[in-house]
Amino acid sequence: MRILITNDDGINAPGLIVLTDIAKTLAGSSGEVWTVAPAFEQSGVGHCISYTHPMMVSEMGERRFAAEGSPADCVLAGLHDVMRGTPPDLVLSGVNRGNNSAENALYSGTLGGAMEAALQGIPAIALSQYYGPDNAQTPDPFEAARVHGTKVIERILSLDPNGQSGYRLFYNVNFPPVPAQAVKGIQAAPQGIRQGTNFSVEPHSSPSGRRFLWIKGGDQRAPTVAGTDAAHNLDGYISVTPMRADLTAPDQLDAMRDAFL
C-alpha cells in the first residue's frame, strides 16, 4: 500500500510522528509512506487552498516534504507533484493535537486535508486526539491514537464502499481524552454541536499600544447530544464519522422548491 500523510500542526509536530508509525504499519514492508506536511502550523485553516499565491515545497528527507501551504495544499502537492503519476492508495491526515469533533470539524485543517483527498477520488481519513485532564499532562498524550489507530483505520477501510460516484466519503476519527487502556471501544456517530459555546475573540494591547485580537476557543467539554461524536469521546469512545463535502441541507429542499414555484 502507498500512503500519503499530512497534518495541520506542521512537519515537526509530534502527532505526525505518531501517524507515520501508524502508516508504516498499514503499508507493510513492501509499501511506501510519503509525507507532505505544512512547513509551519496551519491549525484552523479548514479547506483553504493557496489559490492566489504559489507555495514552496522543500524535500526534507526520503519521501518527506514540507510545503508552505495548508493541508489541502499539501495533498494537492502530493498528488500532482511529489507523487505525480503514481497516486497513493490512501491519504491520512493528523494525528491532530486536540479534537476535531462537533463544530471543530468545520474549522479543521486536518479535515481539510482529508476532504481534498476525497475530492480527488482518494480514500481519506482524518485522525485527531482529544485532550483532557486524563491525558494532556501524561508522558504520551497521543497514546490512545498510537495504540488504537491502526485497528480503527483497517476497520474503516474494510467498510469503505467500492465504486463511489459524486462526492466521495472521507472519515473523521477522534480518539477520546483518556489513556489507551481506558478506551471503551469504537462508535460510529454523527457530528455533534457543543451547545452554548463557540469561538470568539479576546483583545490585547501590545507594548507599543497597538490593539490585537486573539481567536479564543470555547469549552471543549461542553455537553453535546447523546450519541454524537463529542459525546462518545467524552465517554471514552473513539468516534468515527463518515462525511462528504456536499453542504446541501436536504431537509430544506422540498420547502424551498415549493416556495419558489
Residue frames relative to the residue before (quaternion, step in Angstrom):
aa qw qx qy qz dx dy dz
M 1.0000 0.0000 0.0000 0.0000 0.00 0.00 0.00
R 0.2327 -0.7425 0.6139 0.1332 3.56 -1.07 0.83
I 0.0536 -0.8200 0.5688 -0.0333 3.56 -0.64 1.15
L 0.1842 -0.7369 0.6413 0.1087 3.55 -1.08 0.88
I 0.0749 -0.8007 0.5933 0.0349 3.59 -0.85 0.95
T 0.0006 0.7681 -0.6400 0.0193 3.52 -1.24 0.66
N 0.1026 -0.7795 0.6091 0.1042 3.58 -1.28 -0.13
D 0.3988 -0.6890 0.5131 0.3210 3.58 -1.23 -0.28
D 0.5757 0.5971 -0.3762 0.4130 3.59 1.28 -0.05
G 0.6262 -0.5692 0.3255 0.4219 3.58 1.27 -0.11
I 0.6934 -0.5330 0.3218 0.3627 3.51 -1.27 0.62
N 0.7469 0.3888 -0.2207 0.4922 3.63 1.11 -0.60
A 0.3946 0.7470 -0.4627 0.2688 3.60 1.23 0.20
P 0.5407 -0.6377 0.4330 0.3368 3.61 -0.98 0.75
G 0.6145 0.5620 -0.3543 0.4255 3.60 1.06 -0.61
L 0.6196 0.5336 -0.3459 0.4600 3.58 1.14 -0.56
I 0.5898 0.5443 -0.3633 0.4732 3.58 1.14 -0.57
V 0.6326 0.5207 -0.3207 0.4752 3.58 1.00 -0.86
L 0.6799 0.4904 -0.2903 0.4613 3.58 0.89 -0.94
T 0.6029 0.5534 -0.3555 0.4516 3.60 1.04 -0.69
D 0.6612 0.4965 -0.3084 0.4704 3.59 0.92 -0.86
I 0.6377 0.5194 -0.3219 0.4689 3.59 0.98 -0.84
A 0.6793 0.5033 -0.2890 0.4491 3.57 0.89 -1.00
K 0.6407 0.5235 -0.3303 0.4542 3.59 1.00 -0.78
T 0.6324 0.5186 -0.3303 0.4712 3.57 1.03 -0.73
L 0.6677 0.4993 -0.2946 0.4670 3.57 0.95 -0.90
A 0.6841 0.5084 -0.2897 0.4355 3.58 0.91 -0.94
G 0.3117 -0.7685 0.5010 0.2476 3.57 1.06 -0.70
S 0.7275 -0.4644 0.2952 0.4098 3.54 -1.31 0.21
S 0.7229 0.4151 -0.2443 0.4953 3.59 1.12 -0.57
G 0.5956 0.5939 -0.3547 0.4084 3.59 1.27 -0.04
E 0.3405 -0.7132 0.5743 0.2136 3.53 -1.38 -0.09
V 0.1385 -0.7503 0.6404 0.0883 3.53 -1.17 0.73
W 0.0914 -0.7853 0.6123 0.0060 3.54 -0.74 1.14
T 0.1677 -0.7831 0.5939 0.0762 3.56 -1.00 0.86
V 0.1034 0.7186 -0.6860 0.0493 3.54 -1.02 0.94
A 0.1088 0.8158 -0.5466 0.1544 3.55 -0.24 1.31
P 0.6393 -0.5417 0.3703 0.4009 3.61 -1.16 0.46
A 0.5074 -0.6453 0.4814 0.3073 3.55 -1.04 0.78
F 0.7777 0.1357 -0.0608 0.6108 3.57 1.18 -0.65
E 0.6758 -0.5128 0.3315 0.4128 3.57 -1.18 0.48
Q 0.0922 -0.8028 0.5890 -0.0014 3.54 -0.97 0.96
S 0.1982 0.8102 -0.5289 0.1565 3.60 1.09 0.64
G 0.8263 0.2704 -0.1957 0.4537 3.54 -1.09 0.77
V 0.5292 0.6561 -0.4158 0.3414 3.62 1.19 0.11
G 0.3880 -0.7469 0.4721 0.2621 3.60 1.25 -0.05
H 0.7567 -0.3389 0.2854 0.4808 3.54 -1.00 -0.93
C 0.2058 0.8154 -0.5104 0.1795 3.58 1.19 0.59
I 0.0555 -0.7567 0.6484 0.0627 3.56 -1.16 0.70
S 0.4892 -0.6693 0.4811 0.2850 3.57 -1.14 0.65
Y 0.0216 -0.8715 0.4892 -0.0262 3.53 0.61 1.23
T 0.7759 0.3791 -0.1861 0.4686 3.61 1.03 -0.71
H 0.7794 0.1927 -0.1678 0.5720 3.61 1.20 0.10
P 0.5264 -0.6493 0.4429 0.3244 3.61 -1.10 0.61
M 0.2523 -0.7468 0.5893 0.1772 3.54 -1.28 0.26
M 0.3778 -0.7061 0.5511 0.2345 3.53 -1.10 0.70
V 0.1413 -0.7671 0.6219 0.0693 3.57 -1.03 0.88
S 0.0953 -0.8155 0.5709 0.0014 3.56 -0.70 1.14
E 0.3710 -0.7112 0.5502 0.2319 3.56 -0.96 0.87
M 0.1930 -0.8199 0.5357 0.0598 3.56 -0.63 1.20
G 0.7705 -0.1366 0.1201 0.6110 3.56 1.26 -0.36
E 0.7417 -0.3778 0.2745 0.4814 3.55 -1.25 -0.13
R 0.8464 -0.0479 -0.0297 0.5296 3.59 -0.71 1.17
R 0.6162 0.5213 -0.3402 0.4826 3.59 1.14 0.61
F 0.0442 0.8190 -0.5599 0.1171 3.56 -0.54 1.25
A 0.2092 -0.7440 0.6223 0.1240 3.55 -1.19 0.69
A 0.1195 -0.7972 0.5907 0.0343 3.56 -0.89 0.98
E 0.3793 -0.7047 0.5502 0.2383 3.55 -1.02 0.83
G 0.5680 0.5611 -0.3961 0.4535 3.53 0.46 1.26
S 0.6962 -0.4668 0.3617 0.4081 3.51 -1.38 -0.14
P 0.6770 -0.4542 0.3556 0.4571 3.61 -1.22 0.06
A 0.6322 0.5094 -0.3402 0.4745 3.62 0.98 -0.73
D 0.6046 0.5355 -0.3426 0.4799 3.60 1.07 -0.72
C 0.6597 0.5245 -0.3118 0.4388 3.57 0.93 -0.92
V 0.6396 0.5068 -0.3262 0.4772 3.58 1.01 -0.75
L 0.6412 0.5100 -0.3237 0.4732 3.58 0.96 -0.81
A 0.6538 0.5037 -0.3122 0.4705 3.58 0.97 -0.84
G 0.6585 0.5210 -0.3102 0.4458 3.56 0.97 -0.83
L 0.7228 0.4601 -0.2528 0.4494 3.56 0.83 -1.00
H 0.8213 0.3084 -0.1166 0.4655 3.55 0.87 -0.97
D 0.7446 0.2988 -0.2189 0.5553 3.59 1.28 0.06
V 0.7588 0.3964 -0.2324 0.4616 3.58 0.37 -1.23
M 0.8015 0.2001 -0.0877 0.5567 3.60 0.91 -0.93
R 0.1939 0.8361 -0.4965 0.1300 3.55 1.21 0.46
G 0.8112 0.2484 -0.2090 0.4864 3.54 -0.89 1.01
T 0.7642 0.1975 -0.1243 0.6013 3.59 1.24 -0.37
P 0.0733 -0.8604 0.5027 0.0392 3.61 0.57 1.15
P 0.5612 -0.6076 0.4393 0.3506 3.57 -1.19 0.47
D 0.5069 -0.6185 0.5067 0.3222 3.52 -1.32 0.33
L 0.7991 0.0919 0.0149 0.5940 3.55 1.20 -0.58
V 0.1524 -0.7462 0.6388 0.1094 3.56 -1.17 0.69
L 0.0846 -0.7750 0.6259 0.0223 3.56 -0.92 1.00
S 0.1072 -0.7983 0.5921 0.0253 3.58 -0.95 0.90
G 0.6048 0.5322 -0.4070 0.4305 3.59 -0.75 1.05
V 0.6566 0.0574 -0.6650 -0.3511 1.58 -2.24 -0.97
N 0.4148 -0.7519 0.4590 0.2278 3.54 -0.59 1.17
R 0.4040 -0.6691 0.5685 0.2568 3.55 -1.16 0.70
G 0.7655 0.2027 -0.1950 0.5786 3.55 -0.08 1.33
N 0.5771 -0.6386 0.3975 0.3178 3.53 -1.17 0.58
N 0.1646 -0.7334 0.6452 0.1369 3.50 -1.36 0.42
S 0.2728 0.7419 -0.5409 0.2874 3.51 0.96 1.01
A 0.8333 0.2506 -0.1563 0.4672 3.53 -1.40 0.18
E 0.8411 -0.1709 0.1142 0.5002 3.60 -1.02 -0.76
N 0.5068 0.6472 -0.4290 0.3745 3.61 1.18 -0.32
A 0.5654 0.6203 -0.3807 0.3881 3.58 1.12 -0.62
L 0.6553 0.5438 -0.3155 0.4188 3.58 1.06 -0.71
Y 0.7092 0.4340 -0.2454 0.4985 3.58 1.20 -0.49
S 0.5679 0.7060 -0.3293 0.2656 3.52 1.22 -0.65
G 0.3679 -0.6982 0.5741 0.2183 3.55 -0.92 0.95
T 0.5657 0.5857 -0.3778 0.4406 3.57 1.15 -0.59
L 0.6782 0.4574 -0.2745 0.5054 3.58 0.93 -0.90
G 0.6070 0.5753 -0.3523 0.4201 3.58 1.07 -0.73
G 0.6442 0.5151 -0.3224 0.4645 3.58 1.01 -0.75
A 0.6684 0.4867 -0.2988 0.4766 3.58 0.96 -0.87
M 0.6330 0.5402 -0.3307 0.4451 3.57 1.00 -0.80
E 0.6534 0.5087 -0.3220 0.4590 3.58 0.94 -0.85
A 0.6263 0.5268 -0.3415 0.4621 3.58 0.98 -0.76
A 0.6542 0.5096 -0.3112 0.4643 3.58 0.95 -0.88
L 0.6433 0.5138 -0.3228 0.4669 3.59 0.99 -0.77
Q 0.6770 0.4566 -0.2746 0.5078 3.57 1.21 -0.52
G 0.5800 -0.6367 0.3481 0.3702 3.59 1.30 0.14
I 0.5605 0.5992 -0.3831 0.4243 3.60 1.27 0.29
P 0.5054 -0.6202 0.4919 0.3435 3.63 -0.94 0.75
A 0.0194 0.8284 -0.5538 0.0818 3.57 -0.82 0.97
I 0.0612 -0.7817 0.6206 -0.0077 3.53 -1.10 0.85
A 0.1951 -0.7510 0.6213 0.1093 3.57 -0.97 0.93
L 0.1041 -0.8046 0.5843 0.0190 3.57 -0.94 0.93
S 0.0063 0.8054 -0.5902 0.0549 3.55 -0.89 1.00
Q 0.2907 -0.7563 0.5681 0.1443 3.54 -1.12 0.79
Y 0.3543 -0.7261 0.5578 0.1900 3.56 -0.56 1.22
Y 0.2123 -0.7552 0.6077 0.1237 3.57 -1.06 0.82
G 0.1486 0.7758 -0.6038 0.1067 3.57 -1.07 0.77
P 0.7499 -0.4203 0.2589 0.4405 3.59 -1.26 0.05
D 0.6748 0.5097 -0.3054 0.4376 3.62 1.12 -0.46
N 0.8092 0.2370 -0.1457 0.5175 3.61 1.19 -0.22
A 0.5406 0.6794 -0.4011 0.2919 3.60 1.09 -0.56
Q 0.7756 0.3393 -0.1709 0.5041 3.59 1.00 -0.79
T 0.4545 0.6804 -0.4573 0.3483 3.59 1.22 0.24
P 0.6636 -0.5085 0.3489 0.4235 3.63 -1.17 0.34
D 0.7940 0.1233 -0.0688 0.5912 3.61 1.10 -0.61
P 0.1558 -0.8240 0.5376 0.0875 3.63 0.09 1.22
F 0.6576 0.4960 -0.3089 0.4755 3.61 1.24 -0.32
E 0.3126 0.8055 -0.4747 0.1680 3.59 1.26 0.12
A 0.6415 0.5307 -0.3388 0.4382 3.61 0.91 -0.85
A 0.6714 0.4770 -0.2917 0.4865 3.58 0.96 -0.87
R 0.6497 0.5402 -0.3177 0.4304 3.57 0.94 -0.90
V 0.7299 0.4422 -0.2377 0.4640 3.57 0.87 -0.97
H 0.8037 0.3258 -0.1441 0.4766 3.59 0.87 -0.93
G 0.4667 0.7371 -0.4178 0.2536 3.60 1.22 -0.33
T 0.6736 0.5089 -0.3119 0.4359 3.58 0.79 -0.98
K 0.6601 0.5181 -0.3061 0.4495 3.59 0.89 -0.95
V 0.6563 0.5158 -0.3173 0.4501 3.59 0.91 -0.90
I 0.6685 0.5009 -0.3057 0.4569 3.58 0.88 -0.93
E 0.6447 0.5243 -0.3257 0.4509 3.58 0.92 -0.85
R 0.6706 0.4888 -0.3051 0.4672 3.58 0.95 -0.82
I 0.6267 0.5225 -0.3412 0.4667 3.60 1.00 -0.72
L 0.6759 0.4995 -0.3022 0.4499 3.58 0.85 -0.95
S 0.6377 0.5299 -0.3348 0.4477 3.59 1.07 -0.64
L 0.7188 0.4215 -0.2318 0.5019 3.59 1.23 -0.47
D 0.4975 0.6764 -0.4231 0.3404 3.60 1.23 -0.33
P 0.4129 -0.7473 0.4540 0.2548 3.63 -0.52 1.11
N 0.4201 -0.6786 0.5445 0.2580 3.56 -1.14 0.70
G 0.8340 0.2813 -0.1680 0.4440 3.54 -1.30 0.33
Q 0.2327 0.7942 -0.5318 0.1799 3.60 1.00 0.73
S 0.1161 -0.7667 0.6277 0.0691 3.54 -1.08 0.78
G 0.7272 0.3827 -0.2954 0.4873 3.56 -1.21 0.33
Y 0.7817 -0.2520 0.2173 0.5274 3.56 -1.04 -0.77
R 0.3360 -0.7769 0.5028 0.1754 3.55 -0.53 1.21
L 0.5463 -0.6037 0.4762 0.3321 3.54 -1.18 0.60
F 0.0478 0.7136 -0.6966 -0.0570 3.49 -1.34 0.48
Y 0.3686 -0.7722 0.4970 0.1441 3.56 -1.19 0.47
N 0.2258 -0.7584 0.6030 0.1013 3.52 -1.06 0.93
V 0.0493 -0.8049 0.5906 -0.0298 3.57 -0.50 1.27
N 0.0203 -0.7886 0.6145 -0.0089 3.55 -0.90 0.99
F 0.2682 -0.7619 0.5752 0.1296 3.55 -0.82 1.11
P 0.5043 -0.6977 0.4155 0.2936 3.60 -0.85 0.92
P 0.5608 -0.6341 0.4280 0.3165 3.59 -1.24 0.47
V 0.5046 0.6087 -0.4353 0.4306 3.53 0.76 1.13
P 0.6084 -0.5185 0.4280 0.4218 3.60 -1.23 0.25
A 0.6947 -0.5147 0.3083 0.3969 3.56 -1.19 0.56
Q 0.6901 0.4977 -0.2986 0.4322 3.59 0.88 -0.89
A 0.6619 0.5033 -0.3036 0.4651 3.60 1.24 -0.36
V 0.4610 0.6693 -0.4615 0.3557 3.61 1.24 -0.03
K 0.3452 -0.7893 0.4816 0.1609 3.57 -0.71 1.12
G 0.7471 -0.3088 0.2369 0.5389 3.59 1.12 -0.50
I 0.5221 -0.6059 0.5029 0.3276 3.55 -1.33 -0.36
Q 0.0493 -0.7957 0.6036 0.0091 3.57 -0.97 0.88
A 0.3308 -0.6793 0.6147 0.2265 3.55 -1.01 0.86
A 0.0691 0.8316 -0.5362 0.1272 3.58 -0.68 1.06
P 0.4708 -0.6419 0.5141 0.3194 3.58 -1.15 0.54
Q 0.5961 -0.5398 0.4491 0.3894 3.54 -1.29 0.30
G 0.2483 -0.7835 0.5545 0.1301 3.56 -0.87 0.95
I 0.2614 -0.7164 0.6018 0.2373 3.53 -1.31 -0.39
R 0.3785 -0.7163 0.5395 0.2295 3.57 -0.89 0.92
Q 0.3363 -0.7789 0.4974 0.1812 3.55 -0.44 1.21
G 0.8495 0.2030 -0.1442 0.4651 3.54 -1.03 0.82
T 0.7077 0.3734 -0.2804 0.5302 3.59 1.19 0.34
N 0.0716 0.7899 -0.6031 0.0849 3.56 -1.14 0.61
F 0.5898 -0.5178 0.4558 0.4199 3.54 -1.32 0.07
S 0.0188 -0.7820 0.6230 -0.0075 3.56 -1.18 0.62
V 0.4208 -0.6752 0.5212 0.3089 3.60 -1.21 -0.30
E 0.1655 -0.7624 0.6188 0.0917 3.53 -1.24 0.59
P 0.3073 -0.7872 0.5044 0.1775 3.62 -0.52 1.11
H 0.0028 -0.7641 0.6451 -0.0016 3.54 -1.20 0.71
S 0.2995 -0.7326 0.5789 0.1959 3.55 -1.21 0.52
S 0.4174 -0.6959 0.5293 0.2476 3.56 -1.02 0.87
P 0.6817 -0.4739 0.3409 0.4410 3.64 -1.21 0.23
S 0.6776 0.4785 -0.2957 0.4738 3.58 1.14 -0.54
G 0.6015 -0.6039 0.3440 0.3939 3.56 1.29 0.03
R 0.5055 0.6404 -0.4372 0.3784 3.58 1.24 -0.02
R 0.3818 -0.7394 0.5207 0.1906 3.54 -1.08 0.83
F 0.0362 -0.7890 0.6132 -0.0145 3.56 -0.90 1.00
L 0.2739 -0.7363 0.5955 0.1680 3.52 -1.30 0.45
W 0.1910 -0.7441 0.6305 0.1109 3.54 -0.98 0.92
I 0.4147 -0.6629 0.5579 0.2781 3.56 -1.05 0.79
K 0.1371 -0.8089 0.5713 0.0198 3.55 -0.84 1.03
G 0.3611 -0.7524 0.5161 0.1930 3.57 -0.81 1.02
G 0.4921 -0.6547 0.4912 0.2968 3.54 -1.31 0.33
D 0.7170 -0.4242 0.3392 0.4370 3.55 -1.36 -0.02
Q 0.2891 -0.7983 0.5082 0.1447 3.58 -0.52 1.19
R 0.6801 0.4351 -0.2989 0.5087 3.58 1.25 0.00
A 0.3346 0.7338 -0.5142 0.2918 3.57 1.22 0.39
P 0.5555 -0.6503 0.3978 0.3322 3.61 -0.97 0.78
T 0.1220 -0.7432 0.6521 0.0866 3.51 -1.26 0.64
V 0.6813 -0.4720 0.3492 0.4371 3.55 -1.26 0.28
A 0.5556 -0.6143 0.4471 0.3378 3.57 -0.99 0.84
G 0.7786 0.3349 -0.2545 0.4656 3.55 -1.02 0.84
T 0.6057 0.5353 -0.3677 0.4597 3.60 1.26 -0.10
D 0.7567 -0.4439 0.2374 0.4172 3.55 -1.30 0.36
A 0.7191 0.4437 -0.2743 0.4591 3.61 0.65 -1.06
A 0.6120 0.5460 -0.3563 0.4476 3.60 1.04 -0.69
H 0.6569 0.4912 -0.3075 0.4824 3.58 0.94 -0.84
N 0.6389 0.5365 -0.3345 0.4382 3.59 0.94 -0.86
L 0.7024 0.4615 -0.2713 0.4691 3.57 0.87 -0.93
D 0.6595 0.4649 -0.3044 0.5061 3.57 1.28 -0.25
G 0.6499 -0.5733 0.2983 0.4000 3.59 1.29 0.24
Y 0.5990 0.5742 -0.3605 0.4261 3.58 1.24 0.20
I 0.4499 -0.6045 0.5788 0.3116 3.53 -1.32 0.48
S 0.1854 -0.7800 0.5869 0.1131 3.58 -0.87 0.91
V 0.1042 -0.7544 0.6457 0.0553 3.53 -1.17 0.76
T 0.0312 -0.8089 0.5862 -0.0317 3.57 -0.64 1.16
P 0.2706 -0.7480 0.5800 0.1757 3.60 -0.61 1.08
M 0.0621 -0.8188 0.5701 -0.0273 3.57 -0.88 0.98
R 0.1132 -0.7354 0.6569 0.1222 3.52 -1.39 0.30
A 0.5368 -0.6405 0.4493 0.3158 3.57 -1.21 0.46
D 0.4660 0.6590 -0.4513 0.3806 3.61 1.26 0.13
L 0.1830 -0.8269 0.5272 0.0699 3.60 -0.49 1.20
T 0.3443 0.7579 -0.4885 0.2614 3.59 1.25 0.21
A 0.2697 -0.7122 0.6208 0.1861 3.58 -1.17 0.70
P 0.2239 -0.8415 0.4713 0.1397 3.62 0.20 1.25
D 0.6086 0.5778 -0.3573 0.4099 3.60 1.12 -0.59
Q 0.7029 0.4566 -0.2591 0.4799 3.60 1.23 -0.36
L 0.4944 0.7102 -0.4181 0.2764 3.58 1.20 -0.34
D 0.6741 0.5023 -0.3203 0.4366 3.61 0.80 -0.93
A 0.6567 0.5009 -0.3139 0.4682 3.59 0.93 -0.86
M 0.6499 0.5071 -0.3212 0.4661 3.58 0.98 -0.75
R 0.6363 0.5255 -0.3327 0.4564 3.58 0.96 -0.82
D 0.6574 0.5112 -0.3081 0.4599 3.57 0.93 -0.92
A 0.6616 0.5263 -0.3067 0.4374 3.57 0.99 -0.86
F 0.7401 0.4190 -0.2279 0.4741 3.58 1.07 -0.65
L 0.4180 0.7020 -0.4803 0.3190 3.62 1.23 0.17
